[in-house]
Amino acid sequence: MASHKITDNDFKRLYELMESKYGINLKQKRVLIEGRLSNTITQRGFNDFTSFLNMVFADRTGTEMIGLLNKLTTNHTFFMREEEHYKFMREVVLPYLEKVKADRRVYLWSAASSSGEEPYTNIMQLLEYFSGKTTMWNLSTLATDISQRVLDIAKVGVYSGESMKNLPETWKKKYFSPTPDGSFKVSPEVTKRVDFKTFNLMDKIPFRLYPFDLIFCRNVMIYFEMDVKVQLVNRLYEVTRPGGYLFIGHAESIPRDKTKFEYVKPAVYRRPLEEKT
C-alpha cells in the first residue's frame, strides 16, 4: 500500500485553507491526512503531496477541493442513524407540530445530508406519523451538502441492504423497491418530498422557505473550531421557527452560554417560543 508523508509546508497550507474556507480544524490530523490521501495520490499519478495539492488548489471548478474534503471528513452513514433522535421526533416533536401548525406544513432541513440516508429517513418518519393524513399535510425537507457528488448519489436513491438494517421491515416494503443487482431504490413517495441543494455551512443561509420546524445538523461540527461552531449554531437559530428543534450529533455539544437555543436533552436543542428579554 502506498504511503506518502506530507511536508510541514504542505500540511500548513492545507489545514489553513480548510479552516478559513470550510471551518474545519485539521491541525491535529496529520496522520489522518496522510492515511486517507496516500492511495489517492498514487492512483492519480502524483509522486508527493506537493504536486497533488498544487493540482487541487489550481482547479478553479472547485471539484478537486470538494473531492479532497470528502476524503478527509467522510463519515459512515446509514438509515435511522442515532435512533434516539427519531424516538424523540416521533414522541415529542411531531405531536407538538401536529398541534400547533395551523398551515399543516412541516418543513425540515438536513444540513449535512451526505448521500441521502438522513433526509430520506426523516421523510419516512413524517409519512409514518401522518399516515392516513398525508393528503392534508405538506411534508418536505431541504437536504444540503457541500459535495455535489454525494448529492448526486442521494438523488439516485439506491442503497444496499446493509445501510437499511436499522429500518423496520414494514418500511423497507413500503418505501423501497428491489433492484436487479440486489440493492433497493427509494420510492417516489419519499423522494418527491426532498429538495437537494449544494451548500457550504460557512456561508450565509440563503434559502427563502425557512423558518424550519426541525433542523438536523449532525456529526459535522466535530471538525469545527469552537468559534466557528458557535457562529454556525447562531445562524441555524435565526432560521429555526420559534418552538422548533435542532438535532446535533451525540458526539457533539453546544456551549449553553453562547446560544439562544434551549438545551432539551443530549444532542437536542429548541428555540424558545418567546425570546428572553
VEXVEX-629176 format. One record per residue (C-alpha): residue number from 1; residue in three letters; z, y, x. Coordinates in Angstrom, 2 decimals. Last residue first. Layout:
<nodes>
<node resi="NUM" resn="ALA" zz="Z" yy="Y" xx="X"/>
...
</nodes>
This chain:
<nodes>
<node resi="277" resn="THR" zz="27.46" yy="39.81" xx="-35.58"/>
<node resi="276" resn="LYS" zz="26.66" yy="36.12" xx="-35.85"/>
<node resi="275" resn="GLU" zz="23.22" yy="35.44" xx="-37.25"/>
<node resi="274" resn="GLU" zz="23.12" yy="33.65" xx="-40.60"/>
<node resi="273" resn="LEU" zz="21.77" yy="30.20" xx="-41.38"/>
<node resi="272" resn="PRO" zz="22.72" yy="29.20" xx="-37.85"/>
<node resi="271" resn="ARG" zz="20.01" yy="27.66" xx="-35.65"/>
<node resi="270" resn="ARG" zz="20.99" yy="24.07" xx="-35.03"/>
<node resi="269" resn="TYR" zz="21.42" yy="21.86" xx="-31.99"/>
<node resi="268" resn="VAL" zz="21.23" yy="18.08" xx="-31.43"/>
<node resi="267" resn="ALA" zz="21.20" yy="16.41" xx="-27.98"/>
<node resi="266" resn="PRO" zz="24.89" yy="15.43" xx="-28.22"/>
<node resi="265" resn="LYS" zz="26.29" yy="16.71" xx="-31.53"/>
<node resi="264" resn="VAL" zz="25.95" yy="19.90" xx="-33.58"/>
<node resi="263" resn="TYR" zz="25.94" yy="22.66" xx="-30.96"/>
<node resi="262" resn="GLU" zz="24.99" yy="25.97" xx="-32.52"/>
<node resi="261" resn="PHE" zz="21.86" yy="27.64" xx="-31.17"/>
<node resi="260" resn="LYS" zz="22.49" yy="31.23" xx="-30.13"/>
<node resi="259" resn="THR" zz="22.12" yy="30.21" xx="-26.50"/>
<node resi="258" resn="LYS" zz="23.75" yy="31.05" xx="-23.18"/>
<node resi="257" resn="ASP" zz="27.39" yy="30.26" xx="-23.90"/>
<node resi="256" resn="ARG" zz="26.55" yy="26.78" xx="-25.14"/>
<node resi="255" resn="PRO" zz="24.89" yy="25.78" xx="-21.88"/>
<node resi="254" resn="ILE" zz="22.14" yy="23.38" xx="-23.07"/>
<node resi="253" resn="SER" zz="22.17" yy="19.68" xx="-22.22"/>
<node resi="252" resn="GLU" zz="19.75" yy="16.95" xx="-21.19"/>
<node resi="251" resn="ALA" zz="20.00" yy="13.17" xx="-20.70"/>
<node resi="250" resn="HIS" zz="20.06" yy="12.71" xx="-24.48"/>
<node resi="249" resn="GLY" zz="16.73" yy="14.53" xx="-24.68"/>
<node resi="248" resn="ILE" zz="16.56" yy="17.64" xx="-26.86"/>
<node resi="247" resn="PHE" zz="16.47" yy="17.95" xx="-30.65"/>
<node resi="246" resn="LEU" zz="16.39" yy="21.43" xx="-32.20"/>
<node resi="245" resn="TYR" zz="17.26" yy="21.99" xx="-35.86"/>
<node resi="244" resn="GLY" zz="16.57" yy="24.44" xx="-38.66"/>
<node resi="243" resn="GLY" zz="19.22" yy="26.34" xx="-40.63"/>
<node resi="242" resn="PRO" zz="17.48" yy="29.62" xx="-39.85"/>
<node resi="241" resn="ARG" zz="13.87" yy="28.55" xx="-39.11"/>
<node resi="240" resn="THR" zz="13.15" yy="27.89" xx="-35.46"/>
<node resi="239" resn="VAL" zz="10.58" yy="30.16" xx="-33.77"/>
<node resi="238" resn="GLU" zz="13.10" yy="32.51" xx="-32.13"/>
<node resi="237" resn="TYR" zz="15.32" yy="29.62" xx="-31.07"/>
<node resi="236" resn="LEU" zz="12.46" yy="27.99" xx="-29.19"/>
<node resi="235" resn="ARG" zz="12.03" yy="31.13" xx="-27.12"/>
<node resi="234" resn="ASN" zz="15.77" yy="31.11" xx="-26.38"/>
<node resi="233" resn="VAL" zz="15.57" yy="27.46" xx="-25.35"/>
<node resi="232" resn="LEU" zz="12.71" yy="28.27" xx="-22.97"/>
<node resi="231" resn="GLN" zz="14.60" yy="31.14" xx="-21.32"/>
<node resi="230" resn="VAL" zz="17.69" yy="28.96" xx="-20.94"/>
<node resi="229" resn="LYS" zz="15.70" yy="26.16" xx="-19.32"/>
<node resi="228" resn="VAL" zz="14.02" yy="28.56" xx="-16.90"/>
<node resi="227" resn="ASP" zz="17.42" yy="29.99" xx="-15.91"/>
<node resi="226" resn="MET" zz="18.83" yy="26.49" xx="-15.41"/>
<node resi="225" resn="GLU" zz="15.99" yy="25.22" xx="-13.23"/>
<node resi="224" resn="PHE" zz="13.70" yy="22.83" xx="-15.09"/>
<node resi="223" resn="TYR" zz="12.82" yy="19.16" xx="-14.46"/>
<node resi="222" resn="ILE" zz="15.34" yy="17.77" xx="-16.94"/>
<node resi="221" resn="MET" zz="13.88" yy="20.24" xx="-19.42"/>
<node resi="220" resn="VAL" zz="11.09" yy="17.80" xx="-20.34"/>
<node resi="219" resn="ASN" zz="13.02" yy="14.88" xx="-21.77"/>
<node resi="218" resn="ARG" zz="12.92" yy="16.06" xx="-25.36"/>
<node resi="217" resn="CYS" zz="11.72" yy="19.22" xx="-27.05"/>
<node resi="216" resn="PHE" zz="11.60" yy="18.09" xx="-30.69"/>
<node resi="215" resn="ILE" zz="11.66" yy="21.08" xx="-33.02"/>
<node resi="214" resn="LEU" zz="12.73" yy="20.94" xx="-36.66"/>
<node resi="213" resn="ASP" zz="12.13" yy="23.32" xx="-39.55"/>
<node resi="212" resn="PHE" zz="9.63" yy="25.38" xx="-37.58"/>
<node resi="211" resn="PRO" zz="9.11" yy="29.08" xx="-38.07"/>
<node resi="210" resn="TYR" zz="6.19" yy="29.00" xx="-37.36"/>
<node resi="209" resn="LEU" zz="2.58" yy="28.98" xx="-38.55"/>
<node resi="208" resn="ARG" zz="1.14" yy="31.52" xx="-36.13"/>
<node resi="207" resn="PHE" zz="1.47" yy="29.59" xx="-32.89"/>
<node resi="206" resn="PRO" zz="1.51" yy="31.81" xx="-29.82"/>
<node resi="205" resn="ILE" zz="4.75" yy="30.77" xx="-28.06"/>
<node resi="204" resn="LYS" zz="4.84" yy="32.89" xx="-24.92"/>
<node resi="203" resn="ASP" zz="4.06" yy="30.69" xx="-21.94"/>
<node resi="202" resn="MET" zz="6.39" yy="28.53" xx="-19.84"/>
<node resi="201" resn="LEU" zz="6.05" yy="25.68" xx="-22.33"/>
<node resi="200" resn="ASN" zz="2.40" yy="25.33" xx="-21.34"/>
<node resi="199" resn="PHE" zz="0.33" yy="24.44" xx="-24.42"/>
<node resi="198" resn="THR" zz="-2.58" yy="22.19" xx="-25.35"/>
<node resi="197" resn="LYS" zz="-2.89" yy="21.62" xx="-29.10"/>
<node resi="196" resn="PHE" zz="-2.64" yy="18.59" xx="-31.39"/>
<node resi="195" resn="ASP" zz="-2.22" yy="19.05" xx="-35.17"/>
<node resi="194" resn="VAL" zz="-0.62" yy="16.01" xx="-36.80"/>
<node resi="193" resn="ARG" zz="-0.77" yy="15.40" xx="-40.57"/>
<node resi="192" resn="LYS" zz="-4.23" yy="13.80" xx="-40.57"/>
<node resi="191" resn="THR" zz="-3.00" yy="11.25" xx="-38.02"/>
<node resi="190" resn="VAL" zz="-0.43" yy="9.70" xx="-40.37"/>
<node resi="189" resn="GLU" zz="-2.46" yy="8.92" xx="-43.49"/>
<node resi="188" resn="PRO" zz="-5.42" yy="8.35" xx="-41.14"/>
<node resi="187" resn="SER" zz="-3.66" yy="5.17" xx="-39.91"/>
<node resi="186" resn="VAL" zz="-2.52" yy="4.71" xx="-36.32"/>
<node resi="185" resn="LYS" zz="-4.56" yy="2.11" xx="-34.44"/>
<node resi="184" resn="PHE" zz="-3.02" yy="-1.07" xx="-33.03"/>
<node resi="183" resn="SER" zz="-3.94" yy="-3.06" xx="-29.92"/>
<node resi="182" resn="GLY" zz="-5.02" yy="-6.69" xx="-29.78"/>
<node resi="181" resn="ASP" zz="-8.51" yy="-6.08" xx="-28.42"/>
<node resi="180" resn="PRO" zz="-10.17" yy="-6.34" xx="-31.84"/>
<node resi="179" resn="THR" zz="-7.95" yy="-3.58" xx="-33.31"/>
<node resi="178" resn="PRO" zz="-5.00" yy="-4.04" xx="-35.66"/>
<node resi="177" resn="SER" zz="-4.33" yy="-1.41" xx="-38.35"/>
<node resi="176" resn="PHE" zz="-1.27" yy="0.79" xx="-38.31"/>
<node resi="175" resn="TYR" zz="0.85" yy="2.78" xx="-40.80"/>
<node resi="174" resn="LYS" zz="1.86" yy="0.28" xx="-43.47"/>
<node resi="173" resn="LYS" zz="1.90" yy="-2.97" xx="-41.51"/>
<node resi="172" resn="LYS" zz="3.62" yy="-1.47" xx="-38.47"/>
<node resi="171" resn="TRP" zz="5.98" yy="0.47" xx="-40.71"/>
<node resi="170" resn="THR" zz="7.05" yy="-2.70" xx="-42.53"/>
<node resi="169" resn="GLU" zz="7.79" yy="-4.37" xx="-39.20"/>
<node resi="168" resn="PRO" zz="10.27" yy="-1.62" xx="-38.38"/>
<node resi="167" resn="LEU" zz="9.35" yy="0.29" xx="-35.21"/>
<node resi="166" resn="ASN" zz="11.25" yy="-0.30" xx="-31.97"/>
<node resi="165" resn="LYS" zz="8.61" yy="-2.67" xx="-30.53"/>
<node resi="164" resn="MET" zz="5.77" yy="-0.20" xx="-31.02"/>
<node resi="163" resn="SER" zz="5.09" yy="0.58" xx="-27.34"/>
<node resi="162" resn="GLU" zz="4.87" yy="-3.16" xx="-26.64"/>
<node resi="161" resn="GLY" zz="2.33" yy="-3.69" xx="-29.41"/>
<node resi="160" resn="SER" zz="-0.08" yy="-1.50" xx="-27.50"/>
<node resi="159" resn="TYR" zz="-1.34" yy="1.77" xx="-28.89"/>
<node resi="158" resn="VAL" zz="-4.46" yy="3.41" xx="-30.34"/>
<node resi="157" resn="GLY" zz="-4.18" yy="6.94" xx="-31.75"/>
<node resi="156" resn="VAL" zz="-7.47" yy="8.39" xx="-30.50"/>
<node resi="155" resn="LYS" zz="-5.86" yy="11.83" xx="-30.84"/>
<node resi="154" resn="ALA" zz="-2.95" yy="10.75" xx="-28.66"/>
<node resi="153" resn="ILE" zz="-5.22" yy="9.67" xx="-25.81"/>
<node resi="152" resn="ASP" zz="-6.97" yy="13.05" xx="-25.97"/>
<node resi="151" resn="LEU" zz="-3.56" yy="14.70" xx="-25.95"/>
<node resi="150" resn="VAL" zz="-2.70" yy="12.78" xx="-22.79"/>
<node resi="149" resn="ARG" zz="-5.80" yy="14.14" xx="-21.04"/>
<node resi="148" resn="GLN" zz="-5.38" yy="17.67" xx="-22.43"/>
<node resi="147" resn="SER" zz="-2.15" yy="17.91" xx="-20.47"/>
<node resi="146" resn="ILE" zz="0.23" yy="20.80" xx="-21.12"/>
<node resi="145" resn="ASP" zz="1.44" yy="19.14" xx="-24.29"/>
<node resi="144" resn="THR" zz="1.65" yy="20.18" xx="-27.91"/>
<node resi="143" resn="ALA" zz="2.12" yy="18.41" xx="-31.24"/>
<node resi="142" resn="LEU" zz="2.38" yy="20.51" xx="-34.40"/>
<node resi="141" resn="THR" zz="3.76" yy="18.52" xx="-37.28"/>
<node resi="140" resn="SER" zz="2.97" yy="18.16" xx="-40.95"/>
<node resi="139" resn="LEU" zz="4.38" yy="17.35" xx="-44.38"/>
<node resi="138" resn="ASN" zz="3.24" yy="19.42" xx="-47.37"/>
<node resi="137" resn="TRP" zz="5.17" yy="17.91" xx="-50.28"/>
<node resi="136" resn="MET" zz="4.23" yy="17.11" xx="-53.88"/>
<node resi="135" resn="THR" zz="1.65" yy="14.45" xx="-53.02"/>
<node resi="134" resn="THR" zz="4.21" yy="12.91" xx="-50.66"/>
<node resi="133" resn="LYS" zz="6.70" yy="12.26" xx="-53.46"/>
<node resi="132" resn="GLY" zz="6.58" yy="8.46" xx="-53.73"/>
<node resi="131" resn="SER" zz="7.93" yy="8.09" xx="-50.21"/>
<node resi="130" resn="PHE" zz="9.47" yy="11.37" xx="-49.07"/>
<node resi="129" resn="TYR" zz="11.78" yy="9.67" xx="-46.55"/>
<node resi="128" resn="GLU" zz="9.15" yy="7.15" xx="-45.45"/>
<node resi="127" resn="LEU" zz="6.42" yy="9.75" xx="-45.10"/>
<node resi="126" resn="LEU" zz="8.72" yy="12.02" xx="-43.11"/>
<node resi="125" resn="GLN" zz="9.72" yy="9.22" xx="-40.71"/>
<node resi="124" resn="MET" zz="6.08" yy="8.24" xx="-40.33"/>
<node resi="123" resn="ILE" zz="5.32" yy="11.85" xx="-39.44"/>
<node resi="122" resn="ASN" zz="8.04" yy="11.95" xx="-36.79"/>
<node resi="121" resn="THR" zz="6.94" yy="8.64" xx="-35.29"/>
<node resi="120" resn="TYR" zz="3.41" yy="10.05" xx="-34.99"/>
<node resi="119" resn="PRO" zz="4.79" yy="13.15" xx="-33.27"/>
<node resi="118" resn="GLU" zz="6.75" yy="11.03" xx="-30.77"/>
<node resi="117" resn="GLU" zz="4.15" yy="8.37" xx="-29.93"/>
<node resi="116" resn="GLY" zz="1.44" yy="10.93" xx="-29.28"/>
<node resi="115" resn="SER" zz="0.41" yy="10.54" xx="-25.64"/>
<node resi="114" resn="SER" zz="2.65" yy="13.35" xx="-24.35"/>
<node resi="113" resn="SER" zz="4.23" yy="15.30" xx="-27.20"/>
<node resi="112" resn="ALA" zz="6.13" yy="17.87" xx="-25.22"/>
<node resi="111" resn="ALA" zz="6.82" yy="20.44" xx="-27.97"/>
<node resi="110" resn="SER" zz="6.79" yy="18.09" xx="-30.96"/>
<node resi="109" resn="TRP" zz="6.97" yy="20.74" xx="-33.65"/>
<node resi="108" resn="LEU" zz="7.90" yy="20.10" xx="-37.26"/>
<node resi="107" resn="TYR" zz="6.87" yy="21.75" xx="-40.54"/>
<node resi="106" resn="VAL" zz="8.29" yy="20.60" xx="-43.85"/>
<node resi="105" resn="ARG" zz="6.76" yy="22.31" xx="-46.89"/>
<node resi="104" resn="ARG" zz="8.15" yy="21.91" xx="-50.38"/>
<node resi="103" resn="ASP" zz="7.98" yy="25.69" xx="-50.93"/>
<node resi="102" resn="ALA" zz="11.52" yy="25.62" xx="-52.32"/>
<node resi="101" resn="LYS" zz="12.75" yy="24.03" xx="-49.11"/>
<node resi="100" resn="VAL" zz="16.53" yy="23.97" xx="-49.58"/>
<node resi="99" resn="LYS" zz="17.36" yy="20.50" xx="-50.96"/>
<node resi="98" resn="GLU" zz="14.58" yy="18.50" xx="-49.35"/>
<node resi="97" resn="LEU" zz="15.35" yy="20.27" xx="-46.08"/>
<node resi="96" resn="TYR" zz="19.01" yy="19.22" xx="-46.20"/>
<node resi="95" resn="PRO" zz="18.18" yy="15.64" xx="-47.13"/>
<node resi="94" resn="LEU" zz="15.67" yy="15.66" xx="-44.24"/>
<node resi="93" resn="VAL" zz="18.07" yy="16.92" xx="-41.58"/>
<node resi="92" resn="VAL" zz="21.16" yy="14.83" xx="-42.34"/>
<node resi="91" resn="GLU" zz="20.60" yy="11.10" xx="-42.93"/>
<node resi="90" resn="ARG" zz="16.96" yy="10.65" xx="-41.92"/>
<node resi="89" resn="MET" zz="16.97" yy="13.16" xx="-39.07"/>
<node resi="88" resn="PHE" zz="20.33" yy="11.91" xx="-37.84"/>
<node resi="87" resn="LYS" zz="19.04" yy="8.32" xx="-37.79"/>
<node resi="86" resn="TYR" zz="15.85" yy="9.53" xx="-36.15"/>
<node resi="85" resn="HIS" zz="17.75" yy="11.29" xx="-33.42"/>
<node resi="84" resn="GLU" zz="19.91" yy="8.26" xx="-32.79"/>
<node resi="83" resn="GLU" zz="16.71" yy="6.26" xx="-32.23"/>
<node resi="82" resn="GLU" zz="16.08" yy="7.79" xx="-28.82"/>
<node resi="81" resn="ARG" zz="12.42" yy="6.68" xx="-28.70"/>
<node resi="80" resn="MET" zz="11.10" yy="5.64" xx="-32.11"/>
<node resi="79" resn="PHE" zz="7.62" yy="4.92" xx="-30.69"/>
<node resi="78" resn="PHE" zz="7.22" yy="4.77" xx="-26.93"/>
<node resi="77" resn="THR" zz="7.35" yy="6.95" xx="-23.84"/>
<node resi="76" resn="HIS" zz="7.64" yy="6.35" xx="-20.11"/>
<node resi="75" resn="ASN" zz="7.95" yy="9.72" xx="-18.45"/>
<node resi="74" resn="THR" zz="5.23" yy="11.44" xx="-16.42"/>
<node resi="73" resn="THR" zz="6.53" yy="14.26" xx="-14.22"/>
<node resi="72" resn="LEU" zz="4.86" yy="13.97" xx="-10.82"/>
<node resi="71" resn="LYS" zz="1.66" yy="12.16" xx="-11.77"/>
<node resi="70" resn="ASN" zz="1.17" yy="14.30" xx="-14.87"/>
<node resi="69" resn="LEU" zz="1.54" yy="17.48" xx="-12.84"/>
<node resi="68" resn="LEU" zz="-1.08" yy="16.30" xx="-10.38"/>
<node resi="67" resn="GLY" zz="-3.50" yy="15.62" xx="-13.22"/>
<node resi="66" resn="ILE" zz="-2.71" yy="19.05" xx="-14.63"/>
<node resi="65" resn="MET" zz="-3.46" yy="20.58" xx="-11.25"/>
<node resi="64" resn="GLU" zz="-6.74" yy="18.66" xx="-10.95"/>
<node resi="63" resn="THR" zz="-7.94" yy="19.86" xx="-14.33"/>
<node resi="62" resn="GLY" zz="-7.05" yy="23.50" xx="-13.71"/>
<node resi="61" resn="THR" zz="-10.73" yy="24.49" xx="-14.00"/>
<node resi="60" resn="ARG" zz="-10.46" yy="26.64" xx="-10.88"/>
<node resi="59" resn="ASP" zz="-10.01" yy="23.66" xx="-8.57"/>
<node resi="58" resn="ALA" zz="-9.04" yy="25.24" xx="-5.23"/>
<node resi="57" resn="PHE" zz="-5.36" yy="24.30" xx="-5.55"/>
<node resi="56" resn="VAL" zz="-6.19" yy="20.63" xx="-6.14"/>
<node resi="55" resn="MET" zz="-8.69" yy="20.46" xx="-3.26"/>
<node resi="54" resn="ASN" zz="-6.30" yy="22.12" xx="-0.82"/>
<node resi="53" resn="LEU" zz="-3.60" yy="19.76" xx="-2.09"/>
<node resi="52" resn="PHE" zz="-5.68" yy="16.71" xx="-1.11"/>
<node resi="51" resn="SER" zz="-6.66" yy="18.13" xx="2.28"/>
<node resi="50" resn="THR" zz="-3.04" yy="18.92" xx="3.13"/>
<node resi="49" resn="PHE" zz="-1.56" yy="15.74" xx="1.66"/>
<node resi="48" resn="ASP" zz="-3.49" yy="13.50" xx="4.06"/>
<node resi="47" resn="ASN" zz="-6.60" yy="11.40" xx="4.64"/>
<node resi="46" resn="PHE" zz="-8.39" yy="12.03" xx="1.37"/>
<node resi="45" resn="GLY" zz="-10.76" yy="9.56" xx="-0.31"/>
<node resi="44" resn="ARG" zz="-9.53" yy="9.85" xx="-3.91"/>
<node resi="43" resn="GLN" zz="-8.01" yy="6.39" xx="-3.71"/>
<node resi="42" resn="THR" zz="-6.09" yy="7.31" xx="-0.56"/>
<node resi="41" resn="ILE" zz="-4.60" yy="10.49" xx="-2.02"/>
<node resi="40" resn="THR" zz="-3.87" yy="8.75" xx="-5.32"/>
<node resi="39" resn="ASN" zz="-2.03" yy="5.96" xx="-3.51"/>
<node resi="38" resn="SER" zz="0.21" yy="8.46" xx="-1.72"/>
<node resi="37" resn="LEU" zz="0.87" yy="10.63" xx="-4.78"/>
<node resi="36" resn="ARG" zz="3.76" yy="8.97" xx="-6.60"/>
<node resi="35" resn="GLY" zz="5.74" yy="7.84" xx="-3.57"/>
<node resi="34" resn="GLU" zz="5.25" yy="11.01" xx="-1.52"/>
<node resi="33" resn="ILE" zz="6.23" yy="13.23" xx="-4.45"/>
<node resi="32" resn="LEU" zz="9.24" yy="11.04" xx="-5.29"/>
<node resi="31" resn="VAL" zz="10.42" yy="11.17" xx="-1.67"/>
<node resi="30" resn="ARG" zz="10.18" yy="14.96" xx="-1.64"/>
<node resi="29" resn="LYS" zz="11.93" yy="15.37" xx="-4.98"/>
<node resi="28" resn="GLN" zz="14.87" yy="17.65" xx="-4.14"/>
<node resi="27" resn="LYS" zz="12.86" yy="20.87" xx="-4.36"/>
<node resi="26" resn="LEU" zz="10.85" yy="19.57" xx="-7.31"/>
<node resi="25" resn="ASN" zz="12.06" yy="22.08" xx="-9.91"/>
<node resi="24" resn="ILE" zz="9.57" yy="22.55" xx="-12.74"/>
<node resi="23" resn="GLY" zz="9.23" yy="25.99" xx="-14.32"/>
<node resi="22" resn="TYR" zz="5.49" yy="25.45" xx="-14.81"/>
<node resi="21" resn="LYS" zz="3.83" yy="28.28" xx="-12.89"/>
<node resi="20" resn="SER" zz="6.57" yy="29.51" xx="-10.55"/>
<node resi="19" resn="GLU" zz="8.36" yy="26.19" xx="-10.13"/>
<node resi="18" resn="MET" zz="5.29" yy="24.02" xx="-9.62"/>
<node resi="17" resn="LEU" zz="3.81" yy="26.61" xx="-7.26"/>
<node resi="16" resn="GLU" zz="6.97" yy="26.76" xx="-5.13"/>
<node resi="15" resn="TYR" zz="7.25" yy="22.96" xx="-5.10"/>
<node resi="14" resn="LEU" zz="3.70" yy="22.52" xx="-3.82"/>
<node resi="13" resn="ARG" zz="3.73" yy="25.34" xx="-1.28"/>
<node resi="12" resn="LYS" zz="7.00" yy="24.09" xx="0.19"/>
<node resi="11" resn="PHE" zz="5.97" yy="20.42" xx="0.40"/>
<node resi="10" resn="ASP" zz="2.68" yy="21.39" xx="2.03"/>
<node resi="9" resn="ASN" zz="4.49" yy="23.48" xx="4.64"/>
<node resi="8" resn="ASP" zz="7.16" yy="20.86" xx="5.33"/>
<node resi="7" resn="THR" zz="4.46" yy="18.22" xx="5.79"/>
<node resi="6" resn="ILE" zz="3.99" yy="15.43" xx="3.24"/>
<node resi="5" resn="LYS" zz="4.05" yy="11.86" xx="4.47"/>
<node resi="4" resn="HIS" zz="1.41" yy="9.40" xx="3.29"/>
<node resi="3" resn="SER" zz="1.80" yy="5.74" xx="2.38"/>
<node resi="2" resn="ALA" zz="-0.99" yy="3.41" xx="1.34"/>
<node resi="1" resn="MET" zz="0.00" yy="0.00" xx="0.00"/>
</nodes>
